[in-house]
Amino acid sequence: MEVNVYSQYFAAQGLFSGVERRGALVLLISDSDAGTISYRAAVSFFPHRDEEDFAVSYDAYFEKELYRAPGRRSRKREAALLETLRDEIDALASEQGATVDWEQPLGDARRD
């Protein structure tokens, strides 16, 4: 079962497939299957052409597995992963020549 532990939209900068991206959806994803738990950091850059444009395009989606082991979800582990999420997302974005503007959220964070 896949769950978005954390998700939030931010202003961003990047160019993908010839289209300027001005927004990013940042995620911490938990996936449990057959007694194994994994967590992934993910970011999807999207055009965000105006204040109402939150149409996420998945041609600029990048993720990294942060943790995988036998077990189940742990609030303590999730808190620790959230502490390092910005660094992980910054590294993913940097590899693609993009940036996330953490000081300009485009909405409130959602947590599960």
DRENVEXLUM-149574 format. One record per residue: residue in one letter; x, y, z of N, C-alpha, C in turn. Coordinates in Angstrom, 2 decimals, padded with zeros to 5 digits. Layout:
<rs>
residu A | nX X | nY Y | nZ Z | caX X | caY Y | caZ Z | cX X | cY Y | cZ Z
...
</rs>
This chain:
<rs>
residu M | nX 000.84 | nY -001.18 | nZ 000.00 | caX 000.00 | caY 000.00 | caZ 000.00 | cX 000.88 | cY 001.24 | cZ 000.00
residu E | nX 000.64 | nY 002.11 | nZ -000.96 | caX 001.44 | caY 003.32 | caZ -001.09 | cX 000.71 | cY 004.49 | cZ -000.45
residu V | nX 001.44 | nY 005.28 | nZ 000.34 | caX 000.87 | caY 006.43 | caZ 001.05 | cX 001.82 | cY 007.61 | cZ 000.92
residu N | nX 001.25 | nY 008.78 | nZ 000.61 | caX 002.04 | caY 010.01 | caZ 000.65 | cX 002.11 | cY 010.47 | cZ 002.09
residu V | nX 003.24 | nY 010.22 | nZ 002.73 | caX 003.44 | caY 010.63 | caZ 004.11 | cX 003.43 | cY 012.15 | cZ 004.20
residu Y | nX 004.01 | nY 012.80 | nZ 003.19 | caX 004.11 | caY 014.26 | caZ 003.14 | cX 004.00 | cY 014.68 | cZ 001.68
residu S | nX 003.29 | nY 015.76 | nZ 001.44 | caX 003.27 | caY 016.36 | caZ 000.10 | cX 003.05 | cY 017.85 | cZ 000.25
residu Q | nX 003.71 | nY 018.61 | nZ -000.60 | caX 003.55 | caY 020.06 | caZ -000.59 | cX 004.04 | cY 020.63 | cZ -001.92
residu Y | nX 003.35 | nY 021.67 | nZ -002.37 | caX 003.73 | caY 022.39 | caZ -003.59 | cX 004.60 | cY 023.57 | cZ -003.23
residu F | nX 005.62 | nY 023.81 | nZ -004.07 | caX 006.52 | caY 024.95 | caZ -003.90 | cX 006.79 | cY 025.61 | cZ -005.24
residu A | nX 007.18 | nY 026.88 | nZ -005.19 | caX 007.70 | caY 027.54 | caZ -006.39 | cX 009.00 | cY 026.84 | cZ -006.74
residu A | nX 009.33 | nY 026.82 | nZ -008.02 | caX 010.53 | caY 026.13 | caZ -008.47 | cX 011.00 | cY 026.74 | cZ -009.79
residu Q | nX 012.17 | nY 026.34 | nZ -010.22 | caX 012.72 | caY 026.75 | caZ -011.51 | cX 013.34 | cY 025.54 | cZ -012.17
residu G | nX 013.05 | nY 025.36 | nZ -013.46 | caX 013.66 | caY 024.28 | caZ -014.22 | cX 013.12 | cY 024.30 | cZ -015.64
residu L | nX 013.84 | nY 023.66 | nZ -016.54 | caX 013.43 | caY 023.55 | caZ -017.93 | cX 013.47 | cY 022.08 | cZ -018.31
residu F | nX 012.31 | nY 021.53 | nZ -018.66 | caX 012.20 | caY 020.12 | caZ -019.03 | cX 011.36 | cY 020.00 | cZ -020.29
residu S | nX 011.84 | nY 019.23 | nZ -021.23 | caX 011.13 | caY 019.01 | caZ -022.50 | cX 010.79 | cY 020.34 | cZ -023.18
residu G | nX 011.68 | nY 021.31 | nZ -023.02 | caX 011.49 | caY 022.61 | caZ -023.66 | cX 010.44 | cY 023.49 | cZ -023.00
residu V | nX 009.95 | nY 023.09 | nZ -021.82 | caX 008.91 | caY 023.84 | caZ -021.12 | cX 009.45 | cY 024.33 | cZ -019.77
residu E | nX 009.33 | nY 025.64 | nZ -019.54 | caX 009.74 | caY 026.22 | caZ -018.27 | cX 008.83 | cY 025.71 | cZ -017.16
residu R | nX 009.42 | nY 025.26 | nZ -016.05 | caX 008.67 | caY 024.78 | caZ -014.90 | cX 008.85 | cY 025.76 | cZ -013.76
residu R | nX 007.73 | nY 026.18 | nZ -013.18 | caX 007.76 | caY 027.17 | caZ -012.11 | cX 007.18 | cY 026.65 | cZ -010.80
residu G | nX 006.81 | nY 025.37 | nZ -010.79 | caX 006.27 | caY 024.75 | caZ -009.59 | cX 006.83 | cY 023.36 | cZ -009.41
residu A | nX 006.78 | nY 022.88 | nZ -008.16 | caX 007.25 | caY 021.53 | caZ -007.86 | cX 006.35 | cY 020.93 | cZ -006.78
residu L | nX 006.02 | nY 019.68 | nZ -006.97 | caX 005.33 | caY 018.90 | caZ -005.96 | cX 006.37 | cY 018.03 | cZ -005.29
residu V | nX 006.54 | nY 018.21 | nZ -003.98 | caX 007.54 | caY 017.47 | caZ -003.20 | cX 006.80 | cY 016.41 | cZ -002.38
residu L | nX 007.32 | nY 015.19 | nZ -002.39 | caX 006.66 | caY 014.06 | caZ -001.71 | cX 007.63 | cY 013.22 | cZ -000.90
residu L | nX 007.12 | nY 012.68 | nZ 000.20 | caX 007.77 | caY 011.57 | caZ 000.90 | cX 006.74 | cY 010.45 | cZ 000.83
residu I | nX 007.10 | nY 009.37 | nZ 000.16 | caX 006.17 | caY 008.28 | caZ -000.13 | cX 006.57 | cY 007.04 | cZ 000.65
residu S | nX 005.59 | nY 006.44 | nZ 001.29 | caX 005.78 | caY 005.18 | caZ 002.01 | cX 005.10 | cY 004.08 | cZ 001.20
residu D | nX 005.76 | nY 002.92 | nZ 001.12 | caX 005.17 | caY 001.79 | caZ 000.40 | cX 005.41 | cY 000.53 | cZ 001.22
residu S | nX 004.33 | nY -000.14 | nZ 001.59 | caX 004.45 | caY -001.38 | caZ 002.35 | cX 003.89 | cY -002.52 | cZ 001.51
residu D | nX 004.67 | nY -003.60 | nZ 001.46 | caX 004.26 | caY -004.75 | caZ 000.66 | cX 004.93 | cY -006.01 | cZ 001.20
residu A | nX 004.14 | nY -006.99 | nZ 001.52 | caX 004.63 | caY -008.31 | caZ 001.95 | cX 005.62 | cY -008.21 | cZ 003.10
residu G | nX 005.30 | nY -007.38 | nZ 004.09 | caX 006.15 | caY -007.28 | caZ 005.27 | cX 007.37 | cY -006.40 | cZ 005.11
residu T | nX 007.47 | nY -005.67 | nZ 004.00 | caX 008.59 | caY -004.77 | caZ 003.76 | cX 008.07 | cY -003.34 | cZ 003.65
residu I | nX 008.81 | nY -002.41 | nZ 004.24 | caX 008.47 | caY -001.00 | caZ 004.17 | cX 009.58 | cY -000.26 | cZ 003.42
residu S | nX 009.18 | nY 000.64 | nZ 002.55 | caX 010.17 | caY 001.48 | caZ 001.87 | cX 009.67 | cY 002.91 | cZ 001.87
residu Y | nX 010.62 | nY 003.83 | nZ 001.77 | caX 010.32 | caY 005.26 | caZ 001.70 | cX 011.11 | cY 005.85 | cZ 000.54
residu R | nX 010.43 | nY 006.74 | nZ -000.21 | caX 011.05 | caY 007.42 | caZ -001.34 | cX 010.83 | cY 008.92 | cZ -001.24
residu A | nX 011.86 | nY 009.68 | nZ -001.60 | caX 011.73 | caY 011.12 | caZ -001.79 | cX 011.43 | cY 011.32 | cZ -003.26
residu A | nX 010.49 | nY 012.20 | nZ -003.58 | caX 010.13 | caY 012.43 | caZ -004.98 | cX 009.83 | cY 013.91 | cZ -005.20
residu V | nX 010.09 | nY 014.34 | nZ -006.43 | caX 009.76 | caY 015.71 | caZ -006.83 | cX 009.30 | cY 015.68 | cZ -008.28
residu S | nX 008.23 | nY 016.41 | nZ -008.54 | caX 007.71 | caY 016.54 | caZ -009.90 | cX 007.60 | cY 018.03 | cZ -010.22
residu F | nX 008.29 | nY 018.44 | nZ -011.27 | caX 008.27 | caY 019.84 | caZ -011.68 | cX 007.16 | cY 020.04 | cZ -012.70
residu F | nX 006.40 | nY 021.14 | nZ -012.56 | caX 005.28 | caY 021.39 | caZ -013.46 | cX 005.24 | cY 022.87 | cZ -013.85
residu P | nX 004.54 | nY 023.21 | nZ -014.94 | caX 004.60 | caY 024.58 | caZ -015.47 | cX 004.14 | cY 025.68 | cZ -014.52
residu H | nX 003.04 | nY 025.50 | nZ -013.80 | caX 002.49 | caY 026.53 | caZ -012.89 | cX 002.46 | cY 027.89 | cZ -013.58
residu R | nX 001.67 | nY 027.94 | nZ -014.65 | caX 001.59 | caY 029.15 | caZ -015.47 | cX 000.82 | cY 030.30 | cZ -014.81
residu D | nX -000.07 | nY 029.96 | nZ -013.87 | caX -000.78 | caY 030.99 | caZ -013.11 | cX -001.13 | cY 030.42 | cZ -011.74
residu E | nX -001.77 | nY 031.23 | nZ -010.91 | caX -002.06 | caY 030.85 | caZ -009.53 | cX -002.95 | cY 029.61 | cZ -009.40
residu E | nX -003.71 | nY 029.30 | nZ -010.45 | caX -004.63 | caY 028.16 | caZ -010.42 | cX -004.05 | cY 026.90 | cZ -011.08
residu D | nX -002.89 | nY 027.02 | nZ -011.70 | caX -002.32 | caY 025.92 | caZ -012.48 | cX -001.49 | cY 024.98 | cZ -011.59
residu F | nX -002.10 | nY 023.86 | nZ -011.21 | caX -001.40 | caY 022.84 | caZ -010.43 | cX -001.41 | cY 021.52 | cZ -011.18
residu A | nX -001.50 | nY 021.58 | nZ -012.51 | caX -001.51 | caY 020.38 | caZ -013.34 | cX -000.11 | cY 019.78 | cZ -013.36
residu V | nX 000.09 | nY 018.74 | nZ -012.56 | caX 001.40 | caY 018.12 | caZ -012.44 | cX 001.65 | cY 017.25 | cZ -013.66
residu S | nX 002.78 | nY 017.51 | nZ -014.32 | caX 003.18 | caY 016.72 | caZ -015.48 | cX 004.29 | cY 015.77 | cZ -015.02
residu Y | nX 004.18 | nY 014.53 | nZ -015.42 | caX 005.12 | caY 013.53 | caZ -014.91 | cX 006.31 | cY 013.29 | cZ -015.84
residu D | nX 006.54 | nY 014.18 | nZ -016.80 | caX 007.74 | caY 014.05 | caZ -017.62 | cX 008.95 | cY 014.62 | cZ -016.90
residu A | nX 008.74 | nY 015.28 | nZ -015.80 | caX 009.84 | caY 015.85 | caZ -015.00 | cX 009.69 | cY 015.37 | cZ -013.56
residu Y | nX 009.60 | nY 014.04 | nZ -013.40 | caX 009.41 | caY 013.39 | caZ -012.10 | cX 010.69 | cY 012.64 | cZ -011.76
residu F | nX 011.17 | nY 012.86 | nZ -010.54 | caX 012.41 | caY 012.22 | caZ -010.10 | cX 012.23 | cY 011.72 | cZ -008.67
residu E | nX 012.80 | nY 010.55 | nZ -008.39 | caX 012.67 | caY 010.00 | caZ -007.05 | cX 013.93 | cY 009.25 | cZ -006.65
residu K | nX 014.05 | nY 009.05 | nZ -005.34 | caX 015.18 | caY 008.32 | caZ -004.78 | cX 014.68 | cY 007.51 | cZ -003.59
residu E | nX 015.05 | nY 006.24 | nZ -003.56 | caX 014.68 | caY 005.42 | caZ -002.40 | cX 015.58 | cY 005.79 | cZ -001.23
residu L | nX 014.96 | nY 006.06 | nZ -000.09 | caX 015.69 | caY 006.48 | caZ 001.11 | cX 015.85 | cY 005.35 | cZ 002.11
residu Y | nX 014.91 | nY 004.41 | nZ 002.09 | caX 014.91 | caY 003.36 | caZ 003.12 | cX 014.12 | cY 002.17 | cZ 002.60
residu R | nX 014.62 | nY 000.95 | nZ 002.89 | caX 013.89 | caY -000.29 | caZ 002.59 | cX 014.36 | cY -001.34 | cZ 003.58
residu A | nX 013.38 | nY -001.97 | nZ 004.26 | caX 013.71 | caY -003.02 | caZ 005.23 | cX 012.43 | cY -003.76 | cZ 005.60
residu P | nX 012.58 | nY -004.95 | nZ 006.18 | caX 011.39 | caY -005.63 | caZ 006.71 | cX 010.79 | cY -004.78 | cZ 007.83
residu G | nX 009.48 | nY -004.78 | nZ 007.91 | caX 008.82 | caY -004.02 | caZ 008.99 | cX 007.60 | cY -003.29 | cZ 008.50
residu R | nX 007.25 | nY -002.26 | nZ 009.25 | caX 006.07 | caY -001.46 | caZ 008.94 | cX 006.37 | cY 000.01 | cZ 009.17
residu R | nX 005.37 | nY 000.86 | nZ 008.91 | caX 005.55 | caY 002.30 | caZ 009.08 | cX 005.92 | cY 002.63 | cZ 010.52
residu S | nX 006.76 | nY 003.65 | nZ 010.66 | caX 007.20 | caY 004.11 | caZ 011.96 | cX 007.18 | cY 005.63 | cZ 011.97
residu R | nX 006.44 | nY 006.21 | nZ 012.89 | caX 006.37 | caY 007.68 | caZ 013.00 | cX 007.76 | cY 008.27 | cZ 013.29
residu K | nX 008.53 | nY 007.57 | nZ 014.09 | caX 009.88 | caY 008.04 | caZ 014.43 | cX 010.77 | cY 008.06 | cZ 013.17
residu R | nX 010.71 | nY 007.00 | nZ 012.38 | caX 011.50 | caY 006.92 | caZ 011.15 | cX 011.04 | cY 008.00 | cZ 010.17
residu E | nX 009.72 | nY 008.18 | nZ 010.07 | caX 009.20 | caY 009.20 | caZ 009.15 | cX 009.64 | cY 010.59 | cZ 009.57
residu A | nX 009.66 | nY 010.87 | nZ 010.85 | caX 010.13 | caY 012.17 | caZ 011.34 | cX 011.60 | cY 012.39 | cZ 010.96
residu A | nX 012.41 | nY 011.34 | nZ 011.10 | caX 013.82 | caY 011.45 | caZ 010.74 | cX 013.98 | cY 011.66 | cZ 009.23
residu L | nX 013.19 | nY 010.98 | nZ 008.42 | caX 013.27 | caY 011.14 | caZ 006.97 | cX 012.80 | cY 012.54 | cZ 006.54
residu L | nX 011.80 | nY 013.06 | nZ 007.22 | caX 011.33 | caY 014.41 | caZ 006.91 | cX 012.41 | cY 015.46 | cZ 007.21
residu E | nX 013.22 | nY 015.19 | nZ 008.21 | caX 014.32 | caY 016.11 | caZ 008.56 | cX 015.34 | cY 016.24 | cZ 007.43
residu T | nX 015.53 | nY 015.17 | nZ 006.65 | caX 016.52 | caY 015.17 | caZ 005.57 | cX 015.89 | cY 015.34 | cZ 004.19
residu L | nX 014.57 | nY 015.46 | nZ 004.13 | caX 013.88 | caY 015.50 | caZ 002.84 | cX 014.35 | cY 016.66 | cZ 001.97
residu R | nX 014.49 | nY 017.83 | nZ 002.53 | caX 014.93 | caY 018.99 | caZ 001.72 | cX 016.27 | cY 018.72 | cZ 001.06
residu D | nX 017.22 | nY 018.17 | nZ 001.81 | caX 018.53 | caY 017.88 | caZ 001.23 | cX 018.42 | cY 016.86 | cZ 000.11
residu E | nX 017.60 | nY 015.84 | nZ 000.30 | caX 017.42 | caY 014.82 | caZ -000.73 | cX 016.78 | cY 015.41 | cZ -001.98
residu I | nX 015.77 | nY 016.23 | nZ -001.81 | caX 015.09 | caY 016.86 | caZ -002.95 | cX 016.02 | cY 017.85 | cZ -003.64
residu D | nX 016.79 | nY 018.62 | nZ -002.87 | caX 017.75 | caY 019.54 | caZ -003.47 | cX 018.76 | cY 018.80 | cZ -004.34
residu A | nX 019.22 | nY 017.64 | nZ -003.87 | caX 020.18 | caY 016.84 | caZ -004.65 | cX 019.52 | cY 016.32 | cZ -005.93
residu L | nX 018.30 | nY 015.81 | nZ -005.84 | caX 017.59 | caY 015.34 | caZ -007.04 | cX 017.39 | cY 016.48 | cZ -008.03
residu A | nX 016.96 | nY 017.64 | nZ -007.55 | caX 016.72 | caY 018.79 | caZ -008.42 | cX 018.01 | cY 019.27 | cZ -009.06
residu S | nX 019.06 | nY 019.36 | nZ -008.27 | caX 020.35 | caY 019.82 | caZ -008.76 | cX 020.88 | cY 018.94 | cZ -009.89
residu E | nX 020.70 | nY 017.63 | nZ -009.76 | caX 021.12 | caY 016.70 | caZ -010.82 | cX 020.43 | cY 017.00 | cZ -012.14
residu Q | nX 019.27 | nY 017.62 | nZ -012.08 | caX 018.48 | caY 017.92 | caZ -013.28 | cX 018.59 | cY 019.40 | cZ -013.69
residu G | nX 019.42 | nY 020.15 | nZ -012.99 | caX 019.57 | caY 021.58 | caZ -013.30 | cX 018.38 | cY 022.41 | cZ -012.87
residu A | nX 017.68 | nY 021.97 | nZ -011.84 | caX 016.49 | caY 022.67 | caZ -011.35 | cX 016.65 | cY 023.01 | cZ -009.88
residu T | nX 015.74 | nY 023.86 | nZ -009.39 | caX 015.75 | caY 024.22 | caZ -007.97 | cX 014.32 | cY 024.29 | cZ -007.44
residu V | nX 014.19 | nY 024.04 | nZ -006.15 | caX 012.92 | caY 024.20 | caZ -005.43 | cX 013.11 | cY 025.37 | cZ -004.49
residu D | nX 012.17 | nY 026.31 | nZ -004.50 | caX 012.24 | caY 027.48 | caZ -003.62 | cX 011.45 | cY 027.17 | cZ -002.35
residu W | nX 012.14 | nY 026.69 | nZ -001.34 | caX 011.52 | caY 026.27 | caZ -000.08 | cX 010.85 | cY 027.41 | cZ 000.66
residu E | nX 011.27 | nY 028.65 | nZ 000.36 | caX 010.71 | caY 029.82 | caZ 001.03 | cX 009.41 | cY 030.29 | cZ 000.39
residu Q | nX 009.00 | nY 029.65 | nZ -000.72 | caX 007.77 | caY 030.03 | caZ -001.40 | cX 006.84 | cY 028.84 | cZ -001.58
residu P | nX 006.21 | nY 028.38 | nZ -000.50 | caX 005.24 | caY 027.31 | caZ -000.65 | cX 004.02 | cY 027.81 | cZ -001.42
residu L | nX 003.44 | nY 026.94 | nZ -002.23 | caX 002.25 | caY 027.28 | caZ -003.02 | cX 000.99 | cY 026.74 | cZ -002.37
residu G | nX 001.12 | nY 026.24 | nZ -001.17 | caX -000.01 | caY 025.70 | caZ -000.42 | cX 000.50 | cY 025.07 | cZ 000.87
residu D | nX -000.42 | nY 024.63 | nZ 001.66 | caX -000.05 | caY 024.00 | caZ 002.94 | cX 000.43 | cY 022.57 | cZ 002.72
residu A | nX 001.26 | nY 022.11 | nZ 003.65 | caX 001.73 | caY 020.72 | caZ 003.61 | cX 000.60 | cY 019.77 | cZ 003.98
residu R | nX 000.60 | nY 018.61 | nZ 003.36 | caX -000.34 | caY 017.54 | caZ 003.71 | cX 000.47 | cY 016.39 | cZ 004.28
residu R | nX -000.03 | nY 015.83 | nZ 005.39 | caX 000.65 | caY 014.69 | caZ 006.03 | cX -000.36 | cY 013.61 | cZ 006.33
residu D | nX 000.12 | nY 012.38 | nZ 006.16 | caX -000.74 | caY 011.25 | caZ 006.48 | cX -000.07 | cY 010.41 | cZ 007.56
</rs>
